[in-house]
């Protein structure tokens, strides 16, 4: 007999509306993300601008509303002026972050045009590592000012008559990290980010600004970094960033799927720190969160180190090309549930990254086909069906133990209600690796709703991967749910990601 779990759903149990930008992503000038990824002018599927139409269509399928650009560590030595103007006049530069060669074929204007074709907006990052206030202001003027100034006229001379009107700007990247070019102390970054934010909002008061938070939950200065830097930037910024990657380095799959609990703890601690600064400043403003780097990243670490140390200064070397397993897809699903549960404060998030570099979308090196990794599917389904209002389900779940996390729930779930479509979507992960769960969900708070579909992402081999032309791990429709007298009865397979859709 299956283990039993119970859940109650009601339209009045509201957490917050979903900001669609929670389904954002990230493209950095790193590895094959840009060159040999989204951009490959000699590929048979390239458009007139050199961007691959097959890749663009997969990005559209994910429905990514915002894409962070151009980094990442890359931005801390980014000279944006080298990335605009006639392509044949642009200089090649040493990318010190990843010890690669940046040829500047794709720059601000090309990427912004591509993002629009992919139905996305740009989240632009400015260089506060090796540069500062003036350079950030010049880039903002180039992108957003209409005409009649040095940098707006420069953009027009480059063939872009209308402003890009980029609305979200990141004030640097991971400035607490010793790996970062131009690393800052808390006070140094706080002062620089404050002065940069103040100046940028004089140019365009409509923009939203993201202050750098800690590079990871385990940084030794976390969360003092947040409390110190935000005392400087709080009045001028709209978000603080969070970055976190997870991996199954210990080959303990049971404990691996508990790491979404760590993500929730991280978010809760940053919220508490923001609210501490709010109280200290006697402010009426509530600061929200931008979780603008999150994913699984550990498979490719040794290969990446070999390239940077022994084979530097290549153009678009194959770096950070993690090939994701089925269990990685489960953790990505759990992380999406965690982000949605915190939708009252997490308003933006970026799956890092989008193409080839720790990415849901891959292309074969040298011009082959594009294909979808295991993690493509939970992200795509959350983005497609997770629009509306997040409801907080009341869950009673069996528990199981893990090596580092003690007792954790078997069932993790969140519900998104779309009033306009008259639909409710239940996202469920069973992170018990061996036992199925019979889930009884009270849906009387959704009177008149019926079952539309139940899809499941499951494979008996946790290490199963997808590859070019081979999708072993993808969602399938199942007959595992039925509604009887206001109760939704669902069989939730062990180690599975489930999407259960209800509607009228």
C-alpha positions, 0 to 999 in steps of 0.5 A: 500500500502506498504512503498517504499524504493530504493537501487542501487548496483554496482560492483564498489561501493567497501568497502573492501574484506571480511576477512573470519575471520569476521565469527569467534566464541568463546569457553571459559571454562565456563558453558557447552561450553566445558564439556557437550557441544563440549566434552561429552565422554559418549554420543552415538555420541562422537568420540574416543576423546570424542567430539560430532560429531553432535555438530561438524557437526553443527559448520561445517555448520556455517563454522567458520574459527577461534575460540577464546580460552580459554577465556574470563574471564577464561583466566586471571587465566589460568595455561596452563601447567595444561591443557596439558600432561597425562589427569589423571595427570592434577590437578583440579583448581578453576576457579575464574572468574566463581566460577566453578571447572575446571577439565582440561580434555580438554586443549590446545592440545585437543581443537586444534585438535578438532578445526581442525576437525571443519575446524577452526583455534584457536585464542589463548588468553594468561593470562595477569591477574595473569601471564605475559610475561614469561608464554605467551612466554612459551605457544607460544613456546609450540604451535609453536616452532618445536623442541629442546627447553624445551617447544617444547620438552614438547609438543612432549613428550605429543604426539604432534609432529608437532607444532600447528602453531597458528597465532592469539594471544590475549594479555589478556582479558578485562583488564579494567574491575573490574570483571577481575582477575588482572585488570590493569590501562591503563598504566599498561596494555599498558606496559605489553602488549607491553613487551609481544608482543615484546617478543612473536614476537621474538619467532615467527615473523609471528604471529598476536597480538590483543591488548585489547580494552575497554570491552564495549562501555559504560566503563567510560574509553572508548575511552581513554583506547584505545588511552593510551594503543595503544601508548604502543602497536601500533608498535607491534600489528595488531588489537585492540579488541572490545567487546559488548553485547546487550539485550532488558531489557526494553522490547522495541522491536522497540528500541532494533533493533536500537542497531546495530546503537550503534555498528556502532558508537562504531566501528567508534569511535575505528577506529578514536582513532586508527587513532589518535594514528597513526597520533600521532606516525607519523606511516605508519601502519594502525591498524585493528579491532578484534570484538572478542566478540559480541552477545545478552546476557541478558536472563540468568543474574539472573540465572547466579548470583544465581549459582556463588553466592549460588552454586559455584565450580560446574563442568560445571554448566548451565550458560549463557544459553540464549534461543534466541527469533526471535527478537534476531535473527533479531538483530544478523542479523543487527549486521552482516550487521554492521560488513560487512559494516565496513569490511575495518577495521573489519577483525576478529569478534567472535560471543560469544559464540558457544555452550550452552553459549550464543550460536547458538548451544545448547545441552540438559543437560545430554546427549540429542540431539543438536539443533539450536537456532534462531540466528543460521540461520542469522549467518550461511547464512552470513557465507555461502554467505557473502564471497567475496567483500563487496559492499556499496549499496546506500539506500533510506529508510523510517524512524521511531522513537524509544525511545532512538535512534530518527529516524532510517531507516526501511531498513538496508542492505549490499551486498557481491559480489563473483566474482569467483562464479559470485554471489551477495548476498543482506542481508536485515533487515526490522526493522519496526515491523508492516509495509512491505516495497516494495524495488526497487533495481537497479541492472544494475551494475550487468549486466546479473544477475538473481534472484537465491533465496529469503529466509526470516526469519520471525515470527509474534511472536517476542518472539518465540524461538526454542527448542530441535526437534522444529524449529519454527524460520528458513529461508524459500524460498519465491516468494517475488522478481522478476527482471524486466528491471534491477530492482529487486522488493522485498517485505520485510516483517515487522520484517524480515531477508532476503537473496536475491541471484543473479547470472548468 
